[in-house]
Amino acid sequence: MTAGLAGKNIQEHPDSALYRSNLGSVLGVTAIATHLGLTRAALSLVREKGQVKAIPYTFFTRQADSTAFQLQLAEAALKIDTAHLHAYRSADDVDRAAAQAEHLSMFLKTRVRADVGYVTETVCAALQTLLSAHGAASFAENNVLQRIWRDANTSARHGAVVGAVGYEAFGQVLAGLDQTLTPLI
């Protein structure tokens, strides 16, 4: 791991773009793929259930007919799209540098790390909105939404993807400081 983070693995496979990729960035970008998939699945499930699920203690026999539900779906979908845009930008930065046999600049490495944290925080916020839209049944033991929420929120606390570390590292670069906060940059 130490050799890979230092870029020494490039010497073993000089013609492979994968081995030229910044390992710290690759680890973060691949880790968030699960978050993106979980959140898309949650959105699909809440949309589907909204066609047949009533809103208790209201006259809505279908959540989908409620403006409040519609607003929550839109808000969650936009958060999910935003998370995808940050994830794709990060993956493109890593892939482009590797394909051109260039090292990622410190600016890009720290921005990728910050993007990774932003993705995890944004998808967790989208999940919160979806669970609120779906209602208290979201947390029933037999409801897949509680598992999605738990899995995404647990993995969002992994040291490789936590937002605060990435934000601090990116902020240091933006502030003109030359510091290394973590080897996973």
Stockholm file with secondary structure:
# STOCKHOLM 1.0

chainA/1-185         MTAGLAGKNIQEHPDSALYRSNLGSVLGVTAIATHLGLTRAALSLVREKGQVKAIPYTFFTRQADSTAFQLQLAEAALKIDTAHLHAYRSADDVDRAAAQAEHLSMFLKTRVRADVGYVTETVCAALQTLLSAHGAASFAENNVLQRIWRDANTSARHGAVVGAVGYEAFGQVLAGLDQTLTPLI
#=GR chainA/1-185 SS CHHHHTTGGGGGCTTCHHHHSCHHHHHHHHHHHHHHHHHHHHHHHHHHHTTTCCCTTSSCSSGGGCHHHHHHHHHHHHHHHHHHHHHHHHHHHHHHHHHTTCCCCHHHHHHHHHHHHHHHHHHHHHHHHHHHHHCGGGGSTTCHHHHHHHHHHHHTTSTTTCHHHHHHHHHHHHTTCCCCCCSCC
#=GC SS_cons         CHHHHTTGGGGGCTTCHHHHSCHHHHHHHHHHHHHHHHHHHHHHHHHHHTTTCCCTTSSCSSGGGCHHHHHHHHHHHHHHHHHHHHHHHHHHHHHHHHHTTCCCCHHHHHHHHHHHHHHHHHHHHHHHHHHHHHCGGGGSTTCHHHHHHHHHHHHTTSTTTCHHHHHHHHHHHHTTCCCCCCSCC
//
